[in-house]
Amino acid sequence: MKRRIVCFGDSNTWGFNARTMERFPEGVRWTSLLAGMLGDEFQVIEEGLSGRTSVVDDPLFEGLNGYTYIHPCLMSHAPLELVIIMLGTNDTKERFHLTSYNIAQGIARLSLKVKNTPAAPKGGFPKVLVIAPPPIEKGYYDTEVSQSMGRECDLKSEEMSKYLMELLEIQGTEFIDTNGFVSMNKIDFMHLDEEGHKLLSHLVFNKIKSILLC
């Protein structure tokens, strides 16, 4: 059996293309680029859902709480060696009333749940890699997405990664901070473009080499 990796995220894992409002094809999405770099020994499983949060129920849309879905998701894909979590962008929405620290707490809580889910080979627990997504850029407020997102999403997403790094260090969980390495697009300022997907795939691949291929 191939060594299996689940990528658990939101629209930036699903591959939302803000220019066309559709999905980037394979060969563009960071998950499929990662699969190509890892080779035939690995299987990369895409579990991206637009609008997904780490631990919050959205009053406007169904089924977006990552915390309530993660256990059956991982058990259905078992056995797994690694679970990659990239969430936090949607948690910044004004209607959730979360601080940047609260958002980091939710992602850290989700990470702990994964680390205690017996989805690895022989009933063990998978390794976990958490990615802090690129911050939402302030230009989002001049686009249509601001009506749904609300205020100060850029500030919360910018601050979140430092708190997340501190909380994950306590857990002993692997972490990537994309801030300064990968940027959002210049259309809605909260989704990756083709270059962003490419840069992210290389960051993740290099990290996986130290986790699974060393």
DAZI-V800646 format. One record per run of one state. SS is the DSSP state (helix for helix, strand for strand, loop for the rest). FROM is the first residue (numbers start at 1). TO is the last residue. Records with the same first field share a line. If there is no record, write none. Layout:
SS=FROM-TO / FROM-TO
This chain:
loop=1-2 / 10-10 / 15-15 / 18-21 / 24-29 / 39-41 / 49-52 / 54-64 / 78-81 / 87-89 / 93-93 / 97-99 / 116-120 / 124-126 / 133-137 / 143-144 / 150-152 / 172-173 / 178-193 / 213-214
strand=3-9 / 16-17 / 22-23 / 42-48 / 53-53 / 65-65 / 82-86 / 127-132 / 174-177
helix=11-14 / 30-38 / 66-77 / 90-92 / 94-96 / 100-115 / 121-123 / 138-142 / 145-149 / 153-171 / 194-212
